[in-house]
Amino acid sequence: MSSIIYIVVPCYNEEAVLHETSSRLAEKMHSLMQAGKISPLSRVMFVNDGSRDRTWQVVSDLCKRDKRFEGVKLAHNAGHMNALWAGMTMAAKKC
């Protein structure tokens, strides 16, 4: 059986690039799943780290359209490492 992986992506004011980022990550996830290298249960976890733009709205929309994406919203900017930790903690609860 293939391993389940979670890719944690901290996001701070990433509205302008999230569509491209998610497209590339979805393509990579799809190719790894098709090759049997990762489980179809693998996900990309976007962590909105208190963004002041529409980052969370973009993440929410992506999650609604593609089950490979999940999102976590932090109430305020907690910093890169805390955003990574929050994403890993959420992923660990799901596995």
C-alpha positions in Angstrom: 0.0 0.0 0.0 1.2 3.5 -0.8 2.0 6.0 1.9 -0.3 8.9 2.8 1.6 12.2 2.6 0.5 15.7 3.5 2.3 18.7 2.0 2.0 21.6 4.3 2.1 25.0 2.6 2.2 28.1 4.9 0.5 31.1 3.2 0.7 34.8 4.1 -0.8 37.2 1.6 -0.5 34.6 -1.3 -3.8 35.5 -3.1 -2.0 36.4 -6.3 -0.1 33.1 -6.6 -2.3 30.4 -5.0 -4.0 29.4 -8.2 -0.7 28.6 -9.9 0.8 27.0 -6.8 -2.3 24.8 -6.3 -2.3 23.8 -10.0 1.3 22.7 -9.9 0.8 20.8 -6.6 -2.4 19.1 -7.9 -0.5 18.0 -11.0 2.4 16.6 -9.0 0.0 14.8 -6.6 -1.9 13.3 -9.5 1.2 12.0 -11.2 2.5 10.5 -7.9 -0.9 8.8 -7.3 -1.1 7.5 -10.8 2.4 6.0 -10.4 1.3 4.3 -7.2 4.0 6.2 -5.2 1.5 7.9 -2.8 -2.0 7.1 -1.6 -5.1 8.7 -3.0 -5.7 9.8 0.6 -2.7 12.2 0.4 -3.4 15.9 0.7 -2.0 19.4 0.4 -2.7 21.4 3.6 -2.7 25.2 3.0 -2.2 27.1 6.3 -3.4 30.7 6.1 -1.1 32.6 8.5 -3.3 35.6 9.2 -3.2 37.0 5.7 -4.7 40.4 5.1 -5.7 39.8 1.5 -8.1 37.2 0.0 -5.8 34.2 0.7 -8.3 32.4 2.9 -11.1 32.9 0.3 -8.9 31.4 -2.4 -8.0 28.5 -0.1 -11.6 27.9 0.8 -12.6 27.9 -2.9 -9.8 25.4 -3.7 -10.9 23.1 -0.9 -14.5 23.1 -2.2 -13.4 22.2 -5.7 -10.7 19.6 -5.1 -10.7 17.1 -2.3 -6.9 16.9 -2.4 -6.7 20.3 -0.8 -7.4 21.2 2.8 -7.1 24.4 4.7 -6.4 25.8 8.2 -7.0 29.4 9.1 -4.9 31.0 11.9 -6.5 34.0 13.6 -3.4 36.2 13.2 0.1 36.0 11.8 1.9 33.4 14.0 5.0 33.1 11.9 6.3 30.6 9.3 7.3 27.9 11.8 4.0 28.1 13.8 2.1 27.8 10.5 4.0 24.7 9.6 3.4 23.2 13.0 -0.3 24.0 12.8 -0.5 22.2 9.4 1.5 19.2 10.6 -0.7 18.9 13.8 -3.9 19.0 11.7 -2.5 16.4 9.3 -1.4 14.1 12.1 -5.0 14.2 13.5 -6.3 13.0 10.2 -3.9 10.1 9.7 
